Amino acid sequence: MFSNRDLRRLLIPLIIEQVLTALMGTVDTMMVTRVSSAAISGVSLVDSINKLVLYLLTAIGTGGSIICAQYLGRRDKKDSDEAARQVLLTSAALSAVVTVFCLCCYKWLLRVIFGTVEPDVMANAVIYFYITIFGYPAIAVFGACAALYRSGGNSRLPMIISVSSNILNIAGNAVLIFVCGMGAAGAALSTVICQWIAALVILVCQLRPGQTVDVGRLSRIRPRPAMIWLVLCVGLPTGVENSMFQLGKLVVQSTVSTLGTTAIAANAIVVVLEFMSSVASMAIGTGLVTVAGHCVGAGKLDQAKYYTKKLTIWSAAVLFVCNWLIYFLTAPVARLAGMEPDAAELTVSVMLVISIIKPVFWPLAFTPMNGMRAAGDVNYIMVMSSVSMWIFRVGLTLLLCRALHVGLIGIWCGYFADWAVRSVIFTHRFYSDKWHSRKIIEDV
């Protein structure tokens, strides 16, 4: 169903978008760092909350893209367009509820989650959180429209808009932070403005007639409870899974904070570098949702299996290259960051172990599940991912670091165990053929 050229047209813009967005996000953080330690601390605290909201809101778009891709696979444009309308409606409604709740409770949330942090840190967190809340509806609209475009095989337009928005955000930061002296408030305002620009631009494009997935006029959208329920059933498990991942990450970060200054500094760089090595492979997994969804919708399960295997191999190859490229850049990055010799040496050592183990387990742990998710196997993936993460990534980490005092490598042993267990679980699930037993679009 998809030639290599079709796959490249879908995947290359996704990879470019994800890589550039990650790089620009790092630049964004570095700009705030130059304001003050209180500013970056406050921004970092709020970002952990914003990521939870981001995962929840964009999950609706993911669920909708799966449903639209399946309808397109069976050449049912009418129901694909109707599903798209319900995705937009559901995303907007959910984001409105979350926005109102956070606006009413933002100070209380910060106190409950972060307790008694230093007053200047809390002051920066409060203003940054309050402003960024207004960007939640924009995040939801952009995420939904981008997912709908990708379900139709067009990943180029979301890439252009996303990258342009990130460049504009960096320029806005430069003006509002350094010229206007607004600090954390300037960073938040620039982010929200750019989020709304991106959302409005992609929404206008989505509303134009003749789209592969055609929403039509907004005034004609009416709720269809059965379709909304289906979107939630497919999308929310992914949102819960990603939110659990973020919560587990916070627990692990709290454990890192007990390991001493050298380990904290080393892990801060390792986390960034390890994530960068995964970005391209993660983009391939995102593209697999569209590819497998089309195949499943067309009733061609053998094609869904074929492309899942093929893109898993591509993901592994890309990960291997990126992982080792970043490893060889680790020492220069550590020097540029001005790290102490002990921290730099620890960073290089941990990245070496990651570069050896990660290419073996990570692709099987994270790529095939996107193909199975596109067939509707979302609940199994959510449960097994969450169980594996809490037992190994969190539980084993706590045992190794807090009880056995292994040090920073103990943190990453928890990651390795999680990757290995997931790879076994999802490989077995894939070859068991149970992942495509449920027919999503027949449930409407």
MOUR-V38826 format. One record per backbone hydrogen bond with DSSP energy under -1.0 kcal/mol. NH is the residue of the N-H (numbers start at 1). CO is the residue of the C=O. If there is no record, write none. Layout:
nh:NH co:CO
nh:NH co:CO
//
This chain:
nh:7 co:3
nh:8 co:4
nh:9 co:5
nh:10 co:6
nh:11 co:7
nh:12 co:8
nh:15 co:11
nh:16 co:12
nh:17 co:13
nh:18 co:14
nh:19 co:15
nh:20 co:16
nh:21 co:17
nh:22 co:18
nh:23 co:19
nh:24 co:20
nh:25 co:21
nh:26 co:22
nh:27 co:23
nh:28 co:24
nh:29 co:25
nh:30 co:26
nh:31 co:27
nh:32 co:28
nh:33 co:29
nh:34 co:30
nh:35 co:32
nh:40 co:36
nh:41 co:37
nh:42 co:38
nh:43 co:39
nh:44 co:40
nh:45 co:41
nh:46 co:42
nh:47 co:43
nh:48 co:44
nh:50 co:46
nh:51 co:47
nh:52 co:48
nh:53 co:49
nh:54 co:50
nh:55 co:51
nh:56 co:52
nh:57 co:53
nh:58 co:54
nh:59 co:55
nh:62 co:58
nh:63 co:59
nh:64 co:60
nh:65 co:61
nh:66 co:62
nh:67 co:63
nh:68 co:64
nh:69 co:65
nh:70 co:66
nh:71 co:67
nh:72 co:68
nh:73 co:69
nh:74 co:70
nh:75 co:72
nh:76 co:71
nh:80 co:76
nh:81 co:77
nh:82 co:78
nh:83 co:79
nh:84 co:80
nh:85 co:81
nh:86 co:82
nh:87 co:83
nh:88 co:84
nh:89 co:85
nh:90 co:86
nh:91 co:87
nh:92 co:88
nh:93 co:89
nh:94 co:90
nh:95 co:91
nh:96 co:92
nh:97 co:93
nh:98 co:94
nh:99 co:95
nh:100 co:96
nh:101 co:97
nh:102 co:98
nh:103 co:99
nh:104 co:100
nh:105 co:101
nh:106 co:102
nh:109 co:105
nh:110 co:106
nh:111 co:107
nh:112 co:108
nh:113 co:109
nh:114 co:110
nh:115 co:111
nh:117 co:115
nh:122 co:118
nh:123 co:119
nh:124 co:120
nh:125 co:121
nh:126 co:122
nh:127 co:123
nh:128 co:124
nh:129 co:125
nh:130 co:126
nh:131 co:127
nh:132 co:128
nh:133 co:129
nh:134 co:131
nh:135 co:132
nh:136 co:133
nh:139 co:135
nh:140 co:136
nh:141 co:137
nh:142 co:138
nh:143 co:139
nh:144 co:140
nh:145 co:141
nh:146 co:142
nh:147 co:143
nh:148 co:144
nh:149 co:145
nh:150 co:146
nh:151 co:147
nh:152 co:148
nh:153 co:150
nh:154 co:149
nh:159 co:155
nh:160 co:156
nh:161 co:157
nh:162 co:158
nh:163 co:159
nh:164 co:160
nh:165 co:161
nh:166 co:162
nh:167 co:163
nh:168 co:164
nh:169 co:165
nh:170 co:166
nh:171 co:167
nh:172 co:168
nh:173 co:169
nh:174 co:170
nh:175 co:171
nh:176 co:172
nh:177 co:173
nh:178 co:174
nh:180 co:175
nh:182 co:176
nh:185 co:182
nh:187 co:183
nh:188 co:184
nh:189 co:185
nh:190 co:186
nh:191 co:187
nh:192 co:188
nh:193 co:189
nh:194 co:190
nh:195 co:191
nh:196 co:192
nh:197 co:193
nh:198 co:194
nh:199 co:195
nh:200 co:196
nh:201 co:197
nh:202 co:198
nh:203 co:199
nh:204 co:200
nh:205 co:201
nh:206 co:202
nh:207 co:203
nh:220 co:217
nh:221 co:218
nh:228 co:224
nh:229 co:225
nh:230 co:226
nh:231 co:227
nh:232 co:228
nh:233 co:229
nh:234 co:230
nh:235 co:231
nh:236 co:232
nh:239 co:235
nh:240 co:236
nh:241 co:237
nh:242 co:238
nh:243 co:239
nh:244 co:240
nh:245 co:241
nh:246 co:242
nh:247 co:243
nh:248 co:244
nh:249 co:245
nh:250 co:246
nh:251 co:247
nh:252 co:248
nh:253 co:249
nh:254 co:250
nh:255 co:251
nh:256 co:252
nh:257 co:253
nh:258 co:255
nh:259 co:256
nh:264 co:260
nh:265 co:261
nh:266 co:262
nh:267 co:263
nh:268 co:264
nh:269 co:265
nh:270 co:266
nh:271 co:267
nh:272 co:268
nh:273 co:269
nh:274 co:270
nh:275 co:271
nh:276 co:272
nh:277 co:273
nh:278 co:275
nh:279 co:275
nh:282 co:278
nh:283 co:279
nh:284 co:280
nh:285 co:281
nh:286 co:282
nh:287 co:283
nh:288 co:284
nh:291 co:287
nh:292 co:288
nh:293 co:289
nh:294 co:290
nh:295 co:291
nh:296 co:292
nh:297 co:293
nh:298 co:294
nh:299 co:296
nh:300 co:295
nh:301 co:299
nh:304 co:300
nh:305 co:301
nh:306 co:302
nh:307 co:303
nh:308 co:304
nh:309 co:305
nh:310 co:306
nh:311 co:307
nh:312 co:308
nh:313 co:309
nh:314 co:310
nh:315 co:311
nh:316 co:312
nh:317 co:313
nh:318 co:314
nh:319 co:315
nh:320 co:316
nh:321 co:317
nh:322 co:318
nh:323 co:319
nh:324 co:320
nh:325 co:321
nh:326 co:322
nh:327 co:323
nh:328 co:324
nh:330 co:327
nh:333 co:329
nh:334 co:330
nh:335 co:331
nh:336 co:332
nh:337 co:333
nh:338 co:335
nh:339 co:334
nh:344 co:340
nh:345 co:341
nh:346 co:342
nh:347 co:343
nh:348 co:344
nh:349 co:345
nh:350 co:346
nh:351 co:347
nh:352 co:348
nh:353 co:349
nh:354 co:350
nh:355 co:351
nh:356 co:352
nh:357 co:353
nh:358 co:354
nh:360 co:357
nh:361 co:357
nh:362 co:358
nh:365 co:361
nh:366 co:362
nh:367 co:363
nh:370 co:367
nh:372 co:368
nh:373 co:369
nh:374 co:370
nh:376 co:373
nh:377 co:372
nh:378 co:376
nh:381 co:377
nh:382 co:378
nh:383 co:379
nh:384 co:380
nh:385 co:381
nh:386 co:382
nh:387 co:383
nh:388 co:384
nh:389 co:385
nh:390 co:386
nh:391 co:387
nh:392 co:388
nh:394 co:389
nh:395 co:390
nh:398 co:394
nh:399 co:395
nh:400 co:396
nh:401 co:397
nh:402 co:398
nh:403 co:398
nh:404 co:399
nh:406 co:400
nh:410 co:407
nh:412 co:408
nh:413 co:409
nh:414 co:410
nh:415 co:411
nh:416 co:412
nh:417 co:413
nh:418 co:414
nh:419 co:415
nh:420 co:416
nh:421 co:417
nh:422 co:418
nh:423 co:419
nh:424 co:420
nh:425 co:421
nh:426 co:422
nh:427 co:423
nh:428 co:424
nh:429 co:425
nh:430 co:426
nh:431 co:427
nh:432 co:428
nh:437 co:434
nh:443 co:440
//
